Amino acid sequence: MAATEASGITTIQDLKGKRVGVSDLTGGEVPLVRAVLEEAGLSQGADVLLVPVGDGSALTIEALRNGQVDAYSSNLFDIAAIQAQGIGMVTILPQEAQDFSANGVVVSAQMLEDNREKLAGFLRAVAKGVVYAAANDERAFALAADIRPEEFEDKAIARPSWDVARRLKTPPAALEDARLGSHYLDGFQAYHDFLRQGTEEKVRCL
């Protein structure tokens, strides 16, 4: 969740009377936005309007440039793409929310029971890739560009997106001495508890 530098917004409290862009009103970021507002004592609708402006697309860029929205909530890749277009953004998401778990792999109990060996092999390969990329950043970047060249065509976005991916794969300080792949249970619980603050539907959107 970030605000444009031009807006002068630096905290969640500054959003009172403002508009926050989201991908769409059913986007995965919306529960987080509601919870963050609730935590700050703000109400969606009465204090802050949510406006659907796409997922880092040209529509999003235009909405930020023309002041249709003052801030935007999405994933870090979209924020990186926006900044690559020359729009300065200031992160306003509280630190506690920035430390929430970012990525995970979830399967049903039945899938795990039926395919335990295959799943273990797949996740072992993913872990090896993460370790290799952490130790050989430039080489891993070149390999990824060879494998998925369409994702690296725009040089202005490719590098910032790669930097975001590296950041998301970095374990939190709490797991510094834990085995690779260890679950950050405290983080998942905090994420769950935080999101429950913003699940009530209070709709007044544009």
BELNOR-V518690 format. One line per field, one symbol per residue. psi: psi as a letter, one per 20 degrees, with the letter a starting at -180 (. if undefined). A space follows every 50 residues. Layout:
# BELNOR-V518690
psi->???
This chain:
# BELNOR-V518690
psi->pqqqhhhjpirhhiipjrppqrgrijqiighggggggghjjqppfhhppp ppjrmjahgggghhhjjhqhrppbrhgggghghijjopqppipqhhhhjq pgqrpprrhggghhkggghggghgggghgggghhimghghggghhhgmhh ijgohhhgghhghgggghioqrhhjhjrqpiqpmghgggggghghihkip onpnr.
